[in-house]
C-alpha cells in the first residue's frame, strides 16, 4: 500500500485501540496472525473474530445473555473481581479469543488449558441453596453458545448482512473446537442447533438484583479517553440492542439512545476502525515457524 497523509491518523487510532485491549505495563502486545494457528487463515473464524467493533458488540451482548443463567452469574459474583476490574475482565476475554483464533496453535491450547485449570477450582452455592461447579458441561455450553451466536450476529448486522447460511453454520462448527476443549456439552454445530439450544435454556434463566448490578456495571464501563469512552458507550448500547427481545425484557435496563442512533453510531464506528486497520502490519499472516513459539 502506498504511503498516505492519513497514515499517522490510522496509526494513532490503532494505538488507542491497542491500549484498550493490551496492558502495556505488563508487556502485553497485540496478537500476531499466524499461519499455524488453531484455525486456518481462510476460516470463517478468522473473518468474524478479527473485526474489533463487532467483536466488542458481540462480547457485550454475549455477556449480558450469559449472566441470565443463575450459575454463570454466581460464578462471576463469587469468584471475579468485576467490581474493581471489569475492564480487565473484558480485556482478558478479548485476549483469549485473539490467541485461540490467531496465535500459534500451541499458544491457543495453552490458554485453553489455563482456563480449564482455573475453572476446575471454582464452584459454590446459589442463593436458593443449589450447588454449582464452573466445570459443569451444560453450564459451559450456555456460555459457549451465547458467546458464539452473539459474535456472529454482530458481524452479520454491522459487517455482512448477506452472510450465507452455510458460512454461518461453518462458524459454529469451527468454534465448537474451542468449546469442546473447554468441556462444553452439548455443542451446536450449526445455526439451527445453536438457536434450539438457547431456547432450551430459557426456563432456567432469571434476572434479579444481582443480575441488574452486574449488568449496570457492564453498561457503565469506561475504558480510555473521552473519545474512546464515547465510542464504547455506543458499543455497549449496540450490544444490548443485539440481544433477543425476550432477553432485553428480562434485563429491564434503562433505555438509552434511540435504536437508529445506536445502530448508525455503531456502524460508523465499525467502518472507521476498519479504515484505520487497513494495511496494518498486524493484519499480515506470519508464516509457519515452530521455533517462534516460546518454549
C-alpha positions in Angstrom: 0.0 0.0 0.0 1.4 3.4 -1.0 2.1 5.9 1.8 -0.8 8.2 2.6 -1.1 11.5 4.5 -3.7 9.7 6.6 -1.2 7.0 7.8 -0.4 8.9 11.0 -4.1 9.2 11.8 -4.6 5.5 11.1 -1.7 4.6 13.4 -3.0 6.9 16.1 -6.4 5.2 16.1 -4.8 1.7 16.1 -2.6 2.7 19.1 -5.7 3.8 21.1 -7.4 0.5 20.4 -4.3 -1.4 21.3 -4.2 0.4 24.6 -7.8 -0.6 25.3 -7.0 -4.3 24.8 -3.4 -4.6 26.0 -1.9 -3.6 29.3 1.4 -2.1 28.2 2.7 -2.0 31.8 2.5 -5.8 31.8 4.3 -6.0 28.4 1.1 -7.1 26.5 1.1 -6.6 22.8 -1.5 -7.3 20.0 -1.6 -11.0 19.0 0.0 -11.7 15.6 -1.8 -13.7 13.0 0.0 -16.9 12.3 -0.5 -19.5 9.6 -0.1 -22.3 12.2 -3.0 -21.2 14.4 -5.8 -23.4 15.6 -7.9 -22.1 12.7 -6.7 -21.7 9.1 -6.3 -18.2 7.7 -9.2 -18.9 5.3 -11.6 -20.0 8.1 -14.8 -18.2 8.9 -13.5 -17.7 12.4 -10.6 -15.6 11.1 -13.0 -13.3 9.3 -15.6 -12.9 12.1 -13.2 -12.8 15.1 -11.0 -10.2 13.5 -13.4 -7.2 13.4 -12.8 -5.0 16.5 -16.2 -3.3 16.8 -18.4 -6.3 16.0 -16.5 -8.5 18.5 -16.9 -5.8 21.2 -20.6 -5.6 20.4 -21.0 -9.3 20.4 -18.9 -9.6 23.6 -21.3 -7.2 25.4 -24.4 -9.0 24.1 -23.0 -12.4 25.0 -22.0 -11.4 28.5 -25.5 -9.9 29.2 -27.0 -13.1 27.9 -24.7 -15.4 29.9 -25.4 -13.7 33.2 -29.1 -14.5 32.9 -28.2 -18.1 33.9 -28.0 -18.1 37.7 -24.9 -20.3 37.9 -23.0 -18.2 35.4 -23.9 -15.1 37.4 -22.9 -16.8 40.6 -19.5 -17.7 39.2 -18.9 -14.1 38.3 -20.3 -12.9 41.7 -18.4 -15.4 43.8 -15.0 -15.6 42.0 -14.5 -12.4 40.0 -13.1 -9.0 40.9 -15.6 -7.4 38.4 -16.4 -4.5 40.7 -12.8 -3.4 40.8 -11.7 -4.5 37.3 -14.5 -5.0 34.8 -12.2 -3.6 32.1 -9.6 -6.2 33.0 -12.2 -9.0 32.7 -13.3 -7.7 29.2 -9.7 -7.4 28.2 -8.9 -11.0 29.2 -11.9 -12.3 27.3 -10.8 -10.4 24.2 -7.2 -11.7 24.5 -8.5 -15.3 24.9 -10.4 -15.0 21.6 -7.5 -13.4 19.8 -5.0 -16.1 21.0 -7.2 -19.1 20.3 -8.1 -17.7 16.8 -4.8 -16.3 15.5 -1.8 -17.2 17.6 0.3 -20.4 17.3 -1.8 -23.5 17.9 0.3 -24.3 20.9 -0.3 -20.9 22.4 -4.0 -21.3 21.8 -4.0 -24.7 23.5 -2.0 -23.2 26.4 -4.6 -20.5 27.2 -7.4 -23.1 27.0 -5.5 -25.3 29.4 -5.0 -22.3 31.8 -8.7 -21.5 31.8 -9.5 -25.2 32.4 -7.2 -25.2 35.4 -8.8 -22.1 36.8 -12.4 -23.5 36.2 -11.5 -26.8 37.9 -11.1 -25.0 41.3 -14.3 -22.9 41.1 -17.8 -23.6 42.4 -20.2 -22.6 45.1 -23.9 -22.5 46.1 -26.6 -20.5 44.5 -28.8 -18.2 46.7 -31.5 -20.9 46.7 -29.0 -23.5 48.0 -28.3 -25.3 44.8 -24.6 -26.2 44.4 -22.8 -25.4 41.2 -19.5 -26.1 39.5 -18.0 -23.9 36.9 -16.9 -27.1 35.0 -20.5 -28.3 34.6 -20.6 -29.1 30.8 -24.1 -27.8 30.4 -23.1 -24.5 32.0 -20.1 -24.2 29.8 -22.4 -25.0 26.8 -24.6 -22.0 27.7 -21.5 -19.7 27.9 -20.2 -21.1 24.6 -23.4 -20.8 22.6 -24.4 -17.4 23.8 -20.9 -16.0 23.1 -20.6 -17.6 19.6 -24.0 -16.6 18.4 -23.5 -13.0 19.7 -20.2 -12.6 17.9 -21.7 -13.9 14.7 -24.9 -11.8 14.9 -22.9 -8.7 15.5 -20.8 -9.5 12.4 -23.9 -10.0 10.3 -25.6 -6.8 11.5 -22.6 -4.5 11.1 -20.3 -6.1 8.6 -22.0 -8.7 6.3 -25.8 -8.6 6.3 -26.0 -11.1 3.5 -23.7 -13.7 5.0 -24.7 -17.1 3.6 -26.2 -19.6 5.9 -23.6 -22.1 5.0 -20.9 -19.8 6.3 -22.9 -19.1 9.5 -23.1 -22.9 10.0 -19.4 -23.2 9.4 -18.6 -20.7 12.1 -20.5 -22.7 14.7 -18.7 -25.8 13.6 -15.3 -24.2 13.8 -15.9 -22.5 17.1 -17.1 -25.8 18.6 -13.5 -26.8 18.6 -12.8 -24.3 21.4 -16.0 -25.2 23.2 -15.1 -28.9 23.2 -11.6 -28.2 24.5 -13.2 -26.2 27.4 -15.5 -29.1 28.2 -18.8 -27.7 26.9 -21.6 -30.2 26.1 -23.9 -30.2 24.2 -22.2 -28.2 21.4 -24.1 -26.8 18.5 -22.5 -27.4 15.1 -24.8 -25.1 13.0 -27.1 -22.1 13.5 -30.3 -24.1 13.9 -28.8 -26.2 16.7 -27.5 -23.1 18.4 -30.9 -21.4 18.3 -32.6 -24.5 19.6 -30.1 -24.9 22.4 -30.7 -21.3 23.6 -34.4 -21.8 23.6 -34.0 -25.0 25.7 -32.2 -23.0 28.4 -34.8 -20.3 28.7 -36.8 -21.9 31.6 -33.6 -21.9 33.7 -32.9 -18.2 33.2 -33.8 -15.4 35.6 -32.9 -11.8 36.4 -32.7 -10.4 40.0 -30.9 -7.6 41.9 -27.5 -9.2 41.4 -28.1 -9.6 37.7 -29.0 -5.9 37.5 -26.0 -4.8 39.5 -23.5 -6.6 37.2 -25.3 -5.6 34.0 -25.3 -1.9 35.0 -21.6 -2.1 35.7 -21.0 -3.6 32.2 -23.1 -0.8 30.6 -21.2 1.9 32.6 -17.7 0.8 31.5 -15.1 3.4 30.9 -12.0 2.2 29.1 -9.9 5.1 28.0 -10.0 8.7 26.8 -13.3 10.7 26.5 -13.4 9.9 22.7 -12.8 6.2 23.3 -15.4 6.2 26.1 -18.0 7.9 23.8 -17.5 5.1 21.2 -17.6 2.5 23.9 -20.9 3.8 25.2 -22.4 3.4 21.7 -20.9 -0.1 21.5 -22.4 -1.1 24.9 -25.8 0.1 23.7 -25.4 -1.8 20.5 -24.6 -4.9 22.5 -27.8 -4.6 24.5 -29.8 -3.9 21.3 -28.3 -7.0 19.7 -29.8 -9.4 22.3 -33.2 -11.1 21.6 -36.2 -9.1 22.7 -37.0 -11.6 25.5 -33.6 -11.2 27.0 -33.8 -7.3 26.8 -37.1 -7.5 28.7 -35.6 -9.7 31.4 -32.7 -7.3 32.0 -35.1 -4.3 32.0 -32.1 -1.9 31.7 -32.9 1.8 31.4 -33.5 2.9 27.8 -30.5 4.6 26.1 -30.2 6.3 22.7 -32.9 5.6 20.1 -32.2 2.4 18.2 -31.5 4.2 14.8 -28.8 6.3 16.5 -27.3 3.3 18.3 -27.1 1.3 15.1 -25.9 4.2 13.0 -23.2 5.1 15.5 -22.1 1.5 15.8 -21.9 1.1 12.0 -19.9 4.4 11.7 -17.5 3.3 14.4 -17.0 -0.1 12.8 -16.3 1.5 9.4 -13.8 4.0 11.0 -11.8 1.2 12.7 -11.8 -1.0 9.5 -10.4 2.0 7.7 -7.8 2.5 10.5 -6.7 -1.1 10.4 -6.5 -1.4 6.7 -2.8 -2.0 5.9 -1.9 -2.6 9.5 1.2 -4.8 9.9 -0.7 -6.8 12.5 -3.2 -7.8 9.7 -0.5 -9.7 7.9 -0.2 -13.5 8.2 3.1 -14.7 9.7 4.5 -17.9 8.1 4.7 -21.2 10.0 7.7 -21.3 12.2 7.6 -23.6 15.2 10.7 -22.0 16.7 8.9 -18.7 17.0 6.7 -20.0 19.8 8.4 -19.5 23.2 9.2 -22.7 25.0 
